[in-house]
């Protein structure tokens, strides 16, 4: 999405009366699919008028999932991460 389009959507999403949607996403060894998943969900969310956050629960991944999430979080402030020490 072009930066100007992203800025316009950010302004729309900042309206305090729009609903807040929290997506809670459990992940375990998903490094190979995270980028595509996050891009698709963000694109869908950016087309509707709502404030959204994404809470990824890393369930003890051993494949670099946490690192990928942390990198995505640097660019996308709506991403939150809960890191569990092992798979439950």
N, C-alpha and C positions, 0 to 999 in steps of 0.2 A: 504494500500500500504506500502511496506517495506520502512524503512527510506532511505536506499541507493537508491531505485527507486525514491523516492520523491526528494532527493538531485540531482539526475541526471536530473529529469524533471525541477527542479528549475533552473539548469544551462542552460538548453535548453531555458526555458522561458525568461531568462535574456538577450537574444540577442536583441540588440536595433532595428534591422530591422524587427523583427517579429511584426505583427499587435497587437494593443491593442483593446481588446473587453471589453466593459462595459455592464454588465448585471444589469438592473435596475428592482428591484423586489419589488412591493408594497405588504405589509403584514398587515393584520388586524386580530388579535386573531388567530394566526397560530402556537402557541407554540407546539401543538401536531404533526405538520408535518415538522417543520423547519429542524430538524436534518437529517431526511431522504432526504429531498429535497437538502440541502446543500451538503451532502455526494455524492448524485447522480450527481449533477452538477459539483462538483469539480473533481470527477472521470472522467467525460466526457471531461472537459476542460484540464485536465492533460495529455490526450492522443493526443492532437493536439499541434502544434507549434504556440502558441500565448501567449501574456501576457494578463492576465484577471484581472478584478476587479469586485466586486459584491457590488452594492449599494442597500441596503435594505431600503425601505421607510416605517417606522413603522407609520401606519395611526391611531394613537390613541388607540392602543391595550390596553386591560385591563386584559389580561390573563397571563402575564408573558413573552410575546413575546420579549419585549425589553431586559429583563434579559437574555433570551436564546441567543439573538443575541450578546449581550455584551460578554457572555461567549465564544461563538464561535469565536468572533473577537480576543480574547486573543490568540487562537491557530492558527488562519488563518488570516494572515496580509492582504490578498486581500479583506477582508470584510470591507465595509464602512457602516455606519448607519446614516440615516437621521431620526430623531425622531420628529414627529408632535404631538402637544399637544392634539389634538382631531381628531376624524374621520371627514374627509372633503368629 
